[in-house]
C-alpha cells in the first residue's frame, strides 16, 4: 500500500470513508491502526483485554485476526471482548445515580446491602 509515512498522511483524508457503508470493508477500514500498533502498550492482562475489546468493537478487526496476532483462539478473543463489554456496562450502570437509588431501595426492602 505504501510506506508508513504515506499511509499516515492519507488517514485524515479517509476518515469519512470509515462510516460510509457504500465502500467495501477493506476501503472503510484502511485508516484503522494495525494490530501491532494497537498492542504495543499491552503490558498486563487487563490492558491486553481492553485492547482486544477495542480492536474487535471499535476497529472492527475479526476475532481470528486478533487471535492470530496474539496467539489465542478466536473463541477466547470473543469471550474476552464480551467480558469487557459486560464489565463496562455494569460500571456504567453503577455510576448512574437513578439506577443506584433504585438498587439501594431494592436492597433495603430485601435486607441486602453492598
Secondary structure, 3 states (H helix, E strand, C coil): CCCHHHHHHHHHHHHHHHHCCCCCHHHHCCCCCCHHHHHHHCCCHHHHHHHHHHHHHHCCCCHHHHHHHHCCCHHHHHHHHHHHHHHHHHHHHHHCHHHHHHHHHHHHHHCCCC
